[in-house]
Amino acid sequence: MPLTTLDPNTALILVDLQKGIVARDTKPYPSADVVAKAAALARAFRARKLPVVLVHVTAGAPGRTEQPKPTISSPDWADLVPELDRQPDDHVVEKKSWGAFTHSGLEEHLKAQGVTQVVIAGIATAIGVETTARQAFEAGFNVTLTIDAMTDFKTETHENSTHNIFPRLGETGTTEEIIGLLDLR
């Protein structure tokens, strides 16, 4: 469904825009482009005194998988990229699984602030972004996905999420469209 509106109390959730993930090869968009758009969204939300949530992953969930788990290759692997310009009022979530809502207190934090809608962007589209969107939808938030401010490690997985999954979880829009709706509030 095309983007129609933003609720008066909408929060921005930026997923896994951290040094170790941003450094990886991403498709279909370069991570630098995604980071630039995410930073523009963060500035726009902060300028309107709307909540900004910065999510980063610091470890993997326990359990066996068929694929090897990513390795943390440097001490600053989990550090948020400086382009996000973290501010004292930003809410930071450290996660150890795919979704930002799992065992993080994020749902309670947002609901305590009266948030009814979330705008989500980040890396990787089919992993952290999609899982966070599913969790937000299940928690009762209106969900908006910023399709030009996210990317993945495979074009096919990005396209599956943006074309097949996201329209079932909420509305999609571009960075420009979302900022434009913020200006109308």
ZIPESUL-V408567 format. One record per pair of residues at least 4 apart in sequence whose ideal C-beta (glycine too) atoms are under 8 Angstrom apart, sorted by the first residue. I is the first residue (numbers start at 1). J is the second residue. D is the distance in whole Angstrom. If there is no record, write none. Layout:
# ZIPESUL-V408567
I_J_D, I_J_D
This chain:
# ZIPESUL-V408567
1_167_6, 1_170_8, 1_171_5, 1_172_8, 2_171_7, 2_172_7, 2_173_7, 3_144_6, 3_171_5, 3_172_7, 3_173_3, 3_177_5, 3_178_7, 3_181_7, 4_171_6, 5_181_7, 6_10_5, 6_117_6, 6_119_7, 6_144_7, 6_178_7, 6_181_5, 6_182_6, 6_185_6, 7_116_5, 7_117_4, 7_142_6, 8_116_8, 8_185_7, 9_50_7, 9_51_8, 9_113_7, 9_114_5, 9_115_5, 9_116_6, 9_117_7, 10_45_8, 10_50_6, 10_115_7, 10_116_7, 10_117_4, 10_118_7, 10_119_6, 10_142_8, 10_144_8, 11_45_8, 11_50_6, 11_51_4, 11_52_7, 11_53_6, 11_110_6, 11_113_7, 11_115_5, 11_117_7, 11_118_5, 11_119_7, 12_41_6, 12_42_6, 12_45_4, 12_50_7, 12_51_7, 12_52_5, 12_53_7, 12_118_8, 12_119_5, 12_121_8, 13_53_4, 13_55_6, 13_100_6, 13_118_5, 13_119_7, 13_120_5, 13_121_8, 13_122_8, 13_132_6, 13_136_8, 14_38_5, 14_41_7, 14_42_7, 14_52_7, 14_53_7, 14_54_5, 14_55_7, 14_84_7, 14_120_8, 14_121_6, 14_122_5, 15_55_5, 15_100_6, 15_120_7, 15_121_7, 15_122_3, 15_123_7, 15_128_4, 15_129_5, 15_132_6, 16_21_5, 16_55_6, 16_56_6, 16_57_6, 16_122_5, 16_123_5, 16_124_7, 16_128_5, 17_21_7, 17_22_6, 17_34_7, 17_35_6, 17_38_6, 17_54_7, 17_56_8, 17_80_6, 17_81_5, 17_84_6, 17_122_6, 17_123_6, 18_22_7, 18_56_4, 18_57_7, 18_77_7, 18_78_5, 18_79_6, 18_80_5, 18_81_6, 19_23_6, 19_74_8, 19_76_5, 19_77_6, 19_78_8, 19_79_5, 19_80_8, 19_81_6, 20_24_8, 20_70_8, 20_72_7, 20_73_6, 20_74_7, 20_76_8, 20_77_3, 20_78_6, 21_31_8, 21_57_8, 21_123_5, 21_124_7, 22_31_4, 22_32_8, 22_35_6, 22_81_5, 22_123_7, 23_31_8, 24_31_7, 24_153_6, 25_153_7, 26_30_6, 26_31_5, 26_34_7, 26_123_6, 26_124_8, 26_151_4, 26_152_6, 26_153_6, 27_151_7, 27_152_6, 27_153_7, 27_154_6, 27_155_4, 27_158_7, 28_151_7, 28_152_8, 28_155_5, 28_158_6, 28_159_8, 29_33_5, 29_34_6, 29_148_7, 29_150_8, 29_151_4, 30_34_7, 30_151_7, 31_35_6, 31_123_6, 31_151_6, 32_36_6, 33_37_7, 33_151_8, 34_38_6, 34_121_7, 34_122_7, 34_123_6, 34_149_6, 34_150_6, 34_151_5, 35_39_6, 35_81_6, 35_83_5, 35_84_7, 36_40_7, 36_83_7, 37_41_7, 37_121_7, 37_146_7, 37_148_6, 37_149_4, 37_175_4, 38_42_6, 38_83_8, 38_84_7, 38_121_5, 38_122_7, 38_146_8, 38_149_5, 39_43_6, 39_83_5, 39_84_6, 39_85_7, 40_44_6, 40_175_6, 40_179_7, 41_45_6, 41_119_7, 41_121_6, 41_146_7, 41_149_6, 41_175_6, 41_178_7, 41_179_7, 42_46_6, 42_52_5, 42_84_6, 42_85_7, 42_90_8, 43_47_6, 43_85_8, 44_48_7, 44_178_8, 44_179_5, 44_182_5, 45_50_4, 45_51_7, 45_52_5, 45_119_8, 45_182_7, 46_50_7, 46_52_6, 46_87_6, 46_89_8, 48_182_6, 48_185_7, 50_182_8, 51_89_8, 51_91_7, 51_110_7, 51_113_6, 51_115_6, 52_87_7, 52_89_7, 52_90_5, 52_91_7, 53_90_7, 53_91_5, 53_92_8, 53_93_6, 53_100_7, 53_106_7, 53_110_8, 54_80_6, 54_84_6, 54_86_6, 54_90_5, 54_91_7, 54_92_5, 54_93_7, 55_92_8, 55_93_4, 55_95_6, 55_100_4, 55_122_7, 55_128_7, 55_132_7, 56_78_5, 56_79_8, 56_80_6, 56_92_7, 56_93_8, 56_94_6, 56_95_7, 57_78_7, 57_94_8, 57_95_5, 57_96_7, 57_97_8, 57_128_7, 58_78_5, 58_94_5, 58_95_7, 58_96_6, 59_72_8, 59_96_5, 60_69_5, 60_70_7, 60_96_7, 60_97_8, 61_96_6, 61_97_4, 61_98_8, 65_69_7, 72_77_4, 72_78_7, 73_77_6, 78_94_8, 80_84_5, 80_86_6, 80_92_8, 86_90_5, 86_92_7, 91_106_8, 91_109_6, 93_100_5, 93_104_5, 93_106_5, 94_104_8, 95_99_7, 95_100_6, 95_102_7, 95_104_6, 95_128_8, 96_103_8, 97_102_5, 97_103_8, 97_131_8, 98_102_8, 98_127_5, 98_128_6, 98_131_4, 98_132_8, 99_128_7, 99_131_4, 99_132_5, 99_134_7, 99_135_5, 100_104_6, 100_106_6, 100_128_7, 100_131_8, 100_132_4, 100_135_7, 101_106_5, 101_107_5, 101_132_7, 101_135_4, 101_136_7, 101_139_6, 102_135_7, 105_109_6, 106_110_6, 107_111_6, 107_135_8, 107_139_5, 108_112_6, 109_113_7, 110_115_4, 110_118_7, 110_141_7, 111_115_7, 115_141_7, 116_141_7, 116_142_6, 117_141_6, 117_142_4, 117_143_7, 117_144_7, 118_136_5, 118_141_5, 118_142_7, 118_143_6, 118_144_7, 119_144_5, 119_145_8, 119_146_6, 119_178_6, 120_129_6, 120_132_6, 120_133_5, 120_136_7, 120_143_7, 120_144_7, 120_145_5, 120_146_7, 120_150_8, 121_129_7, 121_145_8, 121_146_4, 121_149_4, 121_150_5, 121_175_8, 122_128_6, 122_129_5, 122_132_8, 122_149_8, 122_150_6, 123_128_7, 123_129_7, 123_150_7, 123_151_6, 123_152_7, 124_128_6, 124_129_7, 124_150_8, 124_151_7, 124_152_5, 124_153_6, 124_157_8, 124_158_8, 125_129_5, 125_130_6, 125_150_5, 125_151_6, 125_152_4, 125_157_7, 125_158_4, 125_161_5, 125_162_7, 126_130_5, 126_152_5, 126_154_8, 126_157_4, 126_158_7, 126_160_7, 126_161_5, 127_131_6, 127_152_8, 128_132_6, 129_133_6, 129_145_7, 129_150_5, 129_161_7, 130_134_6, 130_161_5, 130_165_6, 130_166_8, 131_135_6, 132_136_6, 133_137_6, 133_143_5, 133_145_6, 133_165_8, 133_166_7, 133_169_5, 133_170_7, 134_138_6, 134_169_6, 135_139_6, 136_141_4, 136_143_5, 136_169_8, 137_141_7, 137_143_5, 137_169_5, 137_170_6, 142_170_6, 142_171_8, 143_169_5, 143_170_3, 143_171_7, 144_170_6, 144_171_5, 144_172_7, 144_173_6, 144_178_7, 145_150_7, 145_162_7, 145_166_5, 145_169_7, 145_170_6, 145_171_7, 145_172_5, 145_173_8, 146_150_6, 146_172_8, 146_173_7, 146_174_7, 146_175_6, 146_178_6, 147_162_5, 147_166_7, 147_172_5, 147_173_7, 147_174_7, 148_174_5, 148_175_6, 149_175_5, 150_158_7, 150_162_8, 151_158_6, 152_157_5, 152_158_4, 152_161_8, 153_157_7, 154_158_7, 155_159_6, 156_160_6, 157_161_7, 158_162_6, 159_163_5, 160_164_5, 160_165_7, 161_165_5, 161_166_6, 162_166_5, 162_172_7, 163_167_8, 164_168_8, 165_169_6, 166_170_7, 166_172_5, 167_172_7, 173_177_4, 173_178_5, 173_181_8, 174_178_7, 175_179_6, 176_180_6, 177_181_7, 178_182_7, 179_183_7, 180_184_7, 181_185_7
